[in-house]
Amino acid sequence: MTQDAEMKELPAPSNSVSSTTPSTLQHLKEIASLVEAGAYAREVRRIARAARLTVALRRKLKAHVLSAFLSFTLAPGSEVHTRLSSCLPKEDEHDMEIDTATSAAQAPPKHSLPEIEIYCYLLMLIFLIDQKRYNEAKSCSSTCIARLKSLNRRTVDVLASKIYFYYSLSYELTGDLAEIRGNLLSLHRIATLHHDELGQETLLNLLLRNYLHYNLYDQAEKLRSKAPRFEAHSNQQFCRYLFYLGKIRTIQLEYTDAKESLLQAARKAPAAALGFQVQCNKWAVIVRLLLGEIPERTVFVQRGMEKALRPYFELTNAVRIGDLELFKTVAEKFTSTFRSDGTHNLIVRLRHNVIRTGLRNISISYSRISLADVAKKLRLDTANPVADAESIVAKAIQDGAIDATIDHANGWMLSKETGDIYSTNEPQSAFNSRIAFCLNMHNEAVRALRFPTNSHKEKEIAEKRRERLQQEQELAKHIAEDDDDEF
């Protein structure tokens, strides 16, 4: 177990082979043995660990290393070996000599396990996508998906979830994501029938991403609402689900639920997933602005996010001030950024919030002000700014955004005196929301705790139950014999 947990680089051999190649190949062989052991023992955790170890070797994968690994794990001339080897570029003579010497030094028996076969497909997909050979990755992933449909082994589920992800990614990178939507639905149905919950999680997120990529929010919500519910098995997949749910809720104008989902996704995301955290924060900032909240400055100065969140910081500053002209300038300046992030339509909704914020500042500053001055301060560039300002003020009063009245005869807005906020229920509601947030975080932390299984105790209980039943049967037999003797 210690050797599996901590794999160290092997020393360089005496020949001219570089230290990187044999160490990477040796690590791949150790991972393959781990996959094989997990398949024979039917332990999914070993295969999950093998998948995690593979991520650390991703940047070290080379064509000649994969060729040597395929020759080590698969029988040369077999259908899988021939298909995967054809995806590799031609090797030079030096690399061929290295592979031949390595294979000759160690000639183990060839594996025929489906887990090993799927793992080889996974390595090939990672290599092809990193090499930007997307069309070949599409062909390889489609072949692997057809093979997965014929398998029903729980030890394959972890590797299959990775294959599903790269299958969708390869089609997304080539702009053909809509082609596999039906196939993803079929795979989700198969995973549901096989009780493959990890596969269901992955495929549901891929389907939601597929729908949202083409702005099909209604179809995404219908699928999400009808998909089976179960406890999350992967933190990464759960974070993705929360992010997609937040986007759906935002488009449906359910800003409170969207804010909770997006902030939870950003909080639960791994520290290494910086790009995902940036996307969550971008959408969370827009949602909070739509709710009338102003995000804290610390949100925009997080490490590694300052440059990406700069447009949203300037947008927040314009909303906070309530300057409609500045808001238009910022929106036009970063139009390309907002369109690429998919938030441009949401920013159009913020215009009303900017006007309301500016009106709130005016009502606090002036006890009485003419509607013409209100229109001038709000910079309303319409045909009849006074009438528009009157309707805006009336709507804000009706919604409770400002505490004022309108003197229609003189064309004034009369603001009431600001009362003591601590005499209202607002502090109590804010305190209650913070307590609910802390309790929710505590409950999630408790549910996420994992304890070692008491398999030895369960075995002892089963043995004691078996002994008790055997004793009861023997006692009943003796009683029956005694009864026969009495008669």
PADREN-9811 format. One record per residue: x, y, z of N, C-alpha, C in turn. Coordinates in steps of 0.1 Angstrom, whole numbers, plus 2048, in hexadecimal, padded with zeros to 3 digits. Layout:
<rs>
XYZXYZXYZ ...
</rs>
This chain:
<rs>
8087F480080080080080980D800 81480C80781D81880782381B7FA 8268107F282C8127E58218187DC 8158137DD80A8197D58078277D8 80882B7E58048387E980F8427E5 81C83F7E68268487E38308427D8 82E8467CC8368407C184184A7BF 84E8467BF85984E7BD85F84C7AF 8668567AA86D85479D87884A79E 87984279488383879489183E78F 89C8397948A983E78F8AB83B781 8B384477B8B684276C8BE836769 8BA82E75F8C182275C8CF826756 8D781B7548E581D74F8E6821741 8DB81D7398DC82072A8D882E728 8D683271B8D483F7178C5844718 8BD83B71D8AF83E71E8AD849729 8A58537268A285E73089A85973C 89C85F74789585B75388685D753 88186674A87386974A86B85D744 87085873986984D73286784173A 87183A73F86F82E747867831754 86983C75B86183E767852840764 84F84775984184875583B83B752 84283374A83D82674683C81D752 84581E75B845815767838819770 83682677182A82B77881D826772 81D82676481182175D80F812760 81A80B7608197FD7638147FA771 81880277B81380178980480478A 80080E7827F28127827EA80777C 7EF8017717E87F676B7E77EA774 7F17E777C7F07DC7867E67E0791 7E57EC7947DB7F179E7CD7EF798 7CB7F278B7BE7F07857BB7E1784 7C57D97817C27CA7817BF7C578E 7C67C97997C37C57A67B57C97AA 7B17D57A77A37DA7AA7997D27A3 79C7CE7967927C678E7907B8794 79B7B279879A7A479D7937A47AB 7977AE7B47917AF7C17847B67C1 7807BC7B67737C37B57737CF7BF 77E7D67C077F7E27C97807EE7C0 7757F67C07748027B877E80C7BC 78180D7C978A8177CE7988177C8 79C80A7C57AA8097BF7AA80F7B1 79F80C7AA79E81279C79D82179C 7958267A67948347A87A283B7AB 7AA8347B37B78397B67C08387AA 7BE82E7A17C682D7957C383978C 7B683D78B7B28487837B8855788 7B98567957BF86379B7CE863798 7D58587997E38577967E685A788 7DD85777F7DF85A7717E086976E 7D88717757D887F7737E6885775 7EE88077F7FB885782805882776 80287876E80B87476380687A756 7FC8827567F688774980188E741 80889774781289F73F81E89773A 82088B74082B88373C828878731 81C87872D81886E72381E871715 82686871082C86A70382785E6FA 8298606ED8248556E482C8486E6 8398496E784183C6E983E8366F6 83A83E70183783870E82A83170C 8208377068138307048148246FC 81D8246F181F8186E982480D6F1 82E8106FA83480570282A80070C 82180971181780571B80D7FC715 8088007097FF7F77018047EA6FF 8117E96FB8177DC6F88187D4705 8197DB71081B7D471D80D7CE722 8027D67207F57D27257ED7CA71C 7EE7CD70F7E57C77057ED7BE6FC 7E77B36F77ED7AA6EE7EF7B06E1 7FC7B06DC7FE7B66CE7F67AF6C4 7F07B66BB7E87B06B07DA7AF6B4 7D67B26C07C87B16C47C17BE6BE 7B47BD6BE7AC7C86B87AE7D56C0 7AE7D46CD7AF7E16D57BD7E66D3 7C77DE6D47D57E26D27D77E96C5 7D27E36BA7D47E86AD7CD7F66AC 7C17F76B17B98036B07C080F6B8 7C480C6C47CB8166CC7D881A6C6 7E08106C27ED8136BC7EC81B6B0 7E281A6A87E082269C7DE83169F 7DA8346AB7D88426AF7E58496B2 7EF8416B57FC8476B980484B6AD 80B8566AE81485A6A28208516A1 82685169583184869383D84C69B 8448416A084F8446A985C8446A1 86684A6A787384A6A087A83D6A5 88683A69E88D82E6A189282D6AF 8968386B589B8386C38908346CC 88483A6CB8798366D48758276D1 8768226C58728146C287C80B6C9 88980F6CA8938076D08908076DF 88C8126E58898136F387E80A6F7 87380B6EF8678026F186A7F46F0 8727F06E68757E26E487D7DD6EF 8877E56F48907E06FF8887DF70C 87E7E970E8767E871A86D7DC71A 8677DA70E85D7CE70E8657C170F 8717C07098787B470A87D7B1718 8807BC7208857BA72D87A7B5736 86E7B97348627B573C8577B0733 8557A373284A79E729840797732 83779F73882D799740821793738 81978B73E80D786737804792733 7FD7917287F479B7237E779B72A 7E27A772D7D57A87357C97A772B 7BF7A27307B27A27287A67A7730 7A97AE73B79E7B47437987C073C 78B7C173D7857CD7377897DA73E 78D7D974B7917E575279F7EA74C 7A87E17497B47E57427B27EB735 7A97E572D7A67EA7207A07F8720 7977FA72979180872B79B81272F 7A480D7387AF81673D7B881A732 7BB8117297C381571D7BC81F714 7AF81D7127A882770B7A8835711 7A883571F7A88417267B5849724 7C08417257CE8477237CF84D715 7C984570B7CA84A6FD7C28576FB 7B68587017AE8647007B5870706 7BB86E7127C28797187CD87E70F 7D58747097E08787017DB87F6F4 7D187A6EE7CC8806E17C788E6E4 7C08906EF7BA89E6F17C58A76F5 7CF8A36FD7DA8AC7007E28AF6F4 7E38A66EA7EA8A96DD7E18B16D3 7D58B46D77CB8BC6CF7C88B46C2 7C78A76C37C389F6B87B589B6BB 7AC8A46B979E8A36BE7968996B6 7988996A979088F6A07948816A3 7A087E6A67A48716A979F86D6B7 79F8776C07998756CD78A8726CC 7838786C37758756C17738676BD 77B8626B377A8546AE77D84A6B9 78884D6C178C8446CC7818436D7 77C84F6DB77284F6E57658486E1 76184A6D47558436D07568346D0 76282F6CC7658216CD76481C6DB 76A8236E476A81F6F275C8206F8 7548296F474682A6F973E81E6F5 74081A6E873980E6E373E8016EB 74A8016EF74F7F66F87497F6706 74780270B742804719733800719 72C80170F71E7FE70F71C7EF711 7267E770D7247D870F72A7D371C 72E7DC7257347D873272A7DC73D 72A7D47477227D775372A7D275F 7357D976273E7D676D7407E2775 73D7E178273F7ED78B74D7F278C 7577E97897657ED7897687F677D 7607F67737627FE76775C80C768 75380E77274B81A773754826775 75F82577D76783177F76E835772 77482B76B77B82E75F771833754 76582D75475B83174B75784074C 75684575975285375B75D85C755 76985875677486074F772860740 76F85473B76D85372C76285C728 75785C72F74B86472B75087372A 75787773475C885734764889728 76E88172577688371976F88170C 76587870C75D8767007558836FD 74F8897077488967057528A1702 75D8A27087678AC70676C8AC6F8 76F8A06F277489F6E576A8A56DB 75D8A26DD7538A76D47518B66D6 7528BB6E27518C96E575C8D16DE 7688CC6DF7738D36D97738D46CA 76B8CB6C376A8CB6B575D8D26B1 7558D76BA7488DE6B773D8D46B3 73E8C86B77338BE6B372C8B86BF 72B8C16CA7258BC6D67178B76D5 70F8BD6CC7018B96CA7008AB6C5 70A8A66BE7098996B870888D6C2 70D88F6CE70E8846D77038856E2 6FA88F6E16F08916EB6E78846ED 6E387E6E26DB8726E36E38666E9 6EF8666E56F885B6EB6FA85D6FA 6FC8696FE6FD86C70C6F1868714 6E586B70E6D88677156D7858716 6DC85170B6DB84270C6E583D716 6F18437176FA83E7226F5841730 6EE84C7316E985073F6DE846742 6D68417396CC83773B6D282A73F 6DD8267386E481A73B6EA81A749 6F082674C6F682775A6EC827765 6E082C7626D582B76C6D181D76E 6CF8157636CB8077646D67FF76B 6E28027696ED7FB76F6F080077E 6E980A7826EB8107906FA815791 6FE81B78670B82178670A830789 70A83379670784079B71284A796 71E84679672984F792727853783 72484977B72184B76D71585476B 70B8527736FF85B772703869775 70B86C78070F879783717880777 72087877272887E76772088075B 71887775771087974B70588474C 7008857586F689075A6FD89D759 70989F75E7108AC75C7138AE74E 7178A374771B8A573970F8A9730 7038A37346F78A772D6F38B5730 6F48B973C6F18C77406FA8D1739 7078CD7387118D673170D8D6722 7098CB71D7058CA70E6F98D470C 6EF8D37146E38DC7126E78EA714 6EF8EE71F6F28FC7216FB901717 7038F971070C8FD7067049046FA 6F88FE6F86EF9046ED6E490C6F3 6E59107006DB9197066CD912707 6CD9057086C08FE70A6BE8FC719 6BA90771F6B890672E6AC8FF732 6A190072B6958F972E6978EA72E 69D8E57236A08D67226AA8D272D 6B38DA7316BC8D773C6B58D5749 6AC8DF74C6A48DE75869B8D2758 6958CF74D68C8C374D6948B6750 6A08B574A6A88A974C6AD8A975B 6B18B47606B68B576E6AB8B1778 69F8B67766948B477F68F8A577F 69189E77368C891772697886774 6A488A7766AF8817786AE87B786 6B286F7886B18697956BA87079F 6B68717AB6BE8787B66C586D7BE 6D28707C26D98677CB6E586F7D1 6EB86A7DA6F68717E17028727D8 70887E7D87138807CF71F8777D2 7268727C87318697CA73F8707C6 73E87A7BE74A8827BA7488907BD 7528967C47518A47C77528AD7BB 75A8A97B175C8B07A574F8B179D 7488A579C73C8A57957318AD79C 7318AC7A97278B47B17298C37AF 7358C77AE7388D57AC7338DA79E 7368D17947318D47877218D5787 71B8CC78D70C8CC78E7078D9794 70D8DD79F7098E97A670B8F679C 7168F679571890178C70E901781 70B8F677B7018F57706F38F9776 6F08F47826E38F77886E290778B 6EE90D78F6EE91B7916EB923784 6F191E7796EE92576C6DF924768 6DA91876A6CC9167676C391F76F 6C591F77C6BD9277856BF936782 6CA93A77E6CC94877A6C494C76E 6C49447646BC9477586AD94775B 6A993E76569B93D769697948773 69F95277669D95D77F69C95978D 6A094D7916A194979F6AE94C7A4 6B19597A76BE95D7AB6C39587B8 6BA9577C26BE9527CF6C49447CF 6BC93B7C86C192D7C76CE92D7BE 6CE9357B46DA9357AB6E793A7B3 6E59447BB6F09497C36F593E7CD 6EC9377D36F092D7DD6F89227D6 6F391D7CA6F99127C27079177BD 7089237B87159277B37209297BD 71C92F7C97269317D472A9247DA 72091A7DA72490D7E072D9067D6 72B9077C97349017BF7429077C0 7439147C275091A7C37579167D0 7509147DA7569117E775A9027E7 7538F97E17568EB7E17608E77D6 7638F07CD76C8EC7C277A8EB7C7 7828E17C17908E07C57988EC7C3 7A28EE7CB7AB8FA7C97B28FA7BC 7B58EE7B67BB8EE7A97B28F279D 7A58F179F79C8F4794799904794 7A390B7917A391A79179991F786 79991977A79091E77078291C774 77E91177A77190E77E76C918789 77591B79277292579D770933797 77793678C775943786768944780 76493977975693977274B93A77D 74D933788743934792742942798 74D94879A74D9567A0747960796 74A95E78974496777F735967780 72F95B78072195A78071B95E78E 72295B79871E95F7A671D96E7A7 7279757A27279847A271B98A79B 71898578F70D98A78870098778F 6FE97B7956F297779C6F09807A9 6FB9837B06FA98B7BC6F799A7B8 6FC99E7AD6F89AC7A86E99AC7A4 6E49A279E6D69A179A6CD9A17A7 6D299B7B26CB99B7BE6CC9A87C6 6D39B17C16D59BE7C86E09BE7D2 6E89B47D26F49B47DB7009B97D4 70A9BD7DC7179C27D67219B87DC 7289B07D37329A77D873E9AE7DF 7449A87E874F9AD7EF75B9AE7E6 7649B87E97709BA7E17799AD7E2 7799A67ED78199A7EE77E98F7E3 7729907DE76E9867D37779887C7 77A9957C47819987B77909987B8 7959967C57A49967C67A99897CB 7A197E7C87A69717CC7B296D7C3 7BA9657C97C79627C27C495B7B5 7CA9607AA7C995A79D7BC95E795 7B496679B7A796A7957A6979792 7B09817967AE98F7947AC993786 7B498E77D7B399276F7A698D769 7A298176C79597B76678998276B 78998777877D98D77E77E99D77C 7889A27767889B177477C9B776E 7779B176276B9B775C75F9B7766 75E9AD76E7539AC7777549B5783 7619B87867639C279175F9D078C 7639D478075F9E177B74F9E2779 7499D677573B9D67747349D8782 73A9D178C7349D379A7369E179F 7419E779C7439F57A07399FE799 7359FC78D72BA0478671DA0278C 71A9F679070D9F379670D9F97A4 7189F87AB7189FD7B9716A0D7B9 71CA137B071AA227AF70DA267AA 707A1D7A16FAA2079B6FCA2A78F 707A2A78970AA3277D706A2B770 6FCA2F76A6F7A2875E701A2A753 707A35751710A3874771DA2F748 722A2E75472DA2675772AA17754 71EA1375871AA0575571AA02746 715A0B73E715A09730723A0872A 72CA1173073AA1172B741A0472E 73F9FF73A7459F273E73F9E7736 7329E773472C9DC72C7319DB71E 7339E77187389E870A7479E4709 74E9E871475D9E57147609D6714 7589CF71C75B9C171E7509B8718 74A9BD70D7409B57067459A7702 7509A66FC7569996F8758990703 75D99570F75F98C71A752987720 74899072173B98B72673498171D 73698371073097A70673696C707 74496C70874B95F709747958716 74596072174195972E73295672E 72A95A72571C95772571495F72E 71996B73271297373C70D980736 70E98272970A98F7236FB991725 6F39877236E49897256E198D733 6E898773D6E698B74B6EA99974E 6F499E7486F99AB74A6EE9B5745 6E79B273A6DD9BB7356D29BC740 6CF9B27486C59B37526CA9BC75D 6D79BF75F6DC9C776A6D99D6768 6D59DA75C6D29E875A6C79ED764 6BD9E57666B39E97706B89EB77E 6C19E27816C89E278F6D09EF790 6D79F37856DF9FF7866D6A0B788 6CCA0C7816C2A177836BDA17791 6B9A0C7966B3A0B7A36BDA0F7AE 6CAA0B7AC6D4A0F7B66D7A1E7B6 6D7A237AA6D9A327A96CDA397AF 6C1A347AD6B5A3A7B36B6A397C2 6BBA2E7C76BCA2D7D66C5A377DC 6D1A397D56DAA437D96D4A517D9 6CCA547CF6C6A617CE6BCA637D9 6B4A597DC6AAA5A7E76B0A5C7F5 6BDA567F76C4A588036CAA66804 6CEA6B7F96D5A787F96CBA847F9 6C0A837F36B6A8E7F26A9A8A7F9 6A4A94801697A9280768CA967FD 68FA9F7F3686AA37E968EAA77DC 68AAA17D1691AA37C5687AA27B9 689AAA7AF680AAA7A4682A9E79B 678A9979467AA8D78C683A90780 683A9D77C68CAA077169BA9F775 69EAA37826ABAA17876AFA92789 6A5A8A78D6A7A7C78E6ABA76781 6A3A7A7766A7A757696B5A79765 6B8A857686C6A8A7656D1A8376C 6CEA807796D9A797816DAA6B77C 6CEA657796CFA577746D4A56765 6D5A6175F6D9A617516D1A59747 6C4A5C7496BAA547406BAA5B732 6BEA547286BFA5971B6B3A54713 6A7A5871769BA54710694A6070A 689A5D703681A686FD67BA71707 675A6B71266EA7371C674A6F72A 680A7472D687A7073A67FA72746 677A7D747670A80753665A76756 65DA7274B653A6874D659A5A750 665A5774A66BA4A74D670A4A75C 676A5676067AA5676E66FA55778 663A5A774657A5977D653A4A77E 653A4377364FA35773659A2D77B 666A30779671A29780670A2B78F 66DA3779366CA3A7A265FA337A7 654A337A0648A2D7A564AA1E7A6 651A1879D654A0979D65DA067A9 667A0E7AC670A0C7B7669A0D7C4 660A177C5658A197D164FA0D7D4 649A087C96409FC7CA6479F07CE 6549EE7C965C9E27CD6629E37DA 6629EF7E06689F17ED6779F47ED 67C9F77E168A9FB7E068EA087E6 684A117E6686A1E7EC67AA227F4 67CA2A7FF671A2E80766EA3D804 665A3F7FA662A4D7F6654A4E7F0 650A5A7ED643A5D7E6646A667DB 63CA677D263CA6F7C6632A7A7C7 636A867C562DA927C562BA957B6 620A8F7B061EA907A261BA9F79E 615AA77A7611AB47A361EABD7A1 628ABC7AA634AC47A863FABC7A1 63DAAF79F648AA7798654AA57A1 651AA17AE65CA9F7B765CA907BC 667A8C7C1668A7F7C866CA837D7 663A807E0665A837EE66AA777F5 676A777FB67CA6B802678A6D811 675A62817672A6182567FA6082D 67FA6483968AA6384268EA55844 69BA528446A1A4584669FA41855 698A36857696A318656A1A2986A 6A0A258766AAA1C87C6A8A0E877 6B2A098706B19FB86A6B09F1875 6B69F38816B69E988B6A99E8892 69F9F188F6929EF8946899E788B 68F9E28806879D987768C9CB879 6879C287068A9B48716969B0868 69B9BA8616A69B78576B39B285E 6B89B78696C39B18706C09A2874 6B49A08796B199287D6B1988871 6AC98D8656AC9848596BA982854 6C298C8556D098A8506D898185A 6D59828676DC9798706D796B86E 6CA96986C6C495C8696CA95585D 6CC95D8526D29578466E0953848 6E895A8506F59568536F694985B 6ED9488656EC93C86D6E8930865 6DF93285C6DA9278536E692384A 6EE92C8456F992983C703920844 70792485171091D85970B90F85C 6FE90E85F6F99018626F98F8856 6F68FD84B6F68F583E7048F083B 70E8F983D71C8F583B7208EA845 71C8EB85171F8E185B7188D3858 70C8D48537058C785070B8C1843 7108C983A7168C382E7248BD832 72B8C383B7388BE8407368B0847 72B8AF84F7288A385672589884C 71D89B84271989183872588D830 72E89582E73A89282674488982D 74388783A74C87F84274C87183D 75786A83C75885C83875F854843 75984984675E84185176283384A 76C82D85077082084A76581584C 76380D84375880384475C7F884E 7527F48567547EA8607517DC85A 7587D98507567CC8497587C0853 7637C185B7667B686475B7B486F 7557BF87374A7BE87D73D7B8876 73B7BC8697307B68627327A7860 73E7A385E74179585C73E78D869 74379387474178D88173278C884 72A79688171C79588371578A87B 71978986E71477F86671777186B 72476F86F72876287572075F881 71E76888A717766896708763893 7027698896F57668856F4758880 6FE7548786FE7478726FF73C87D 70873F8877097358926FC73489A 6F674089C6E973F8A46DE73889D 6DD73A8906D37328886D6723888 6E37208876E77128886E470B895 6E67138A06E370E8AE6D470C8AF 6CC7158AA6BE7148AB6B97088A3 6BF7068976BA6FA8906BE6ED897 6CA6EC89D6CE6E08A46C56DF8B1 6C16E98B76B86E88C36AB6E38BF 6A56E98B46986E48AF6996D68AB 6A46D18A56A56C38A16A56BA8AE 6AD6BE8B86AD6B68C569F6B68CB 6986C18CB68A6C18D16816B88C9 6836B88BC67A6AF8B367E6A08B6 68A69D8B868E68F8BB68968B8C9 68A6948D36846918E067568E8DF 66E6978D76606948D665D6878D0 6656838C66636758C066566A8CA 67066C8D26726628DC6676608E6 66166C8EA65666B8F464A6648EE 6486658E163C65E8DB64164F8D8 
</rs>
